[in-house]
Amino acid sequence: MFAYLQMFKSKAVLTLAAAFLLAAPDLANAQTTGTVRFKVNKYGFIVGTSGGRGVLVFKGKEYPLQVDGISAGMIGVSRTHLAGTASNLRTAADSAGSYTAAGAGATWRGAGGRTVRLRSDKGVILKLRGTEFGYEASADVSRVTISLR
């Protein structure tokens, strides 16, 4: 009977170890992903500029952000509210840096949609969606700088 308990105990330990190894990538990903929110004002004709503020929530803490950018391929004036995820973070400071973006959207007399995916030189990826208010049409490529305030 003692041998049976030893075998049962060994199988239980192996099962727990296997479960941990399978869950480890999800646990690691959860610690490297945060949420972000931005409010950005944009204006321009062919070449546009943008600026705004945001918040990164990472590991239960909020970090205020400043956003500045320049884009090619936009016409108009708008205010955009974006929310989404920031992945590949080791620390909150990783969110600061220079990002390239490709996005498209249109707004005429009210609210329109915006989807943006940004990638930093540190490998951080921001996936954002939101609404625009104002008058704008764009299929632009942008350079965005995000800094911690």
Beta strands, then each sheet from edge to edge (+ up, - down):
strand 1: 34-58
strand 2: 61-87
strand 3: 97-120
strand 4: 125-148
sheet 1: 1+ 2- 4+ 3-
end
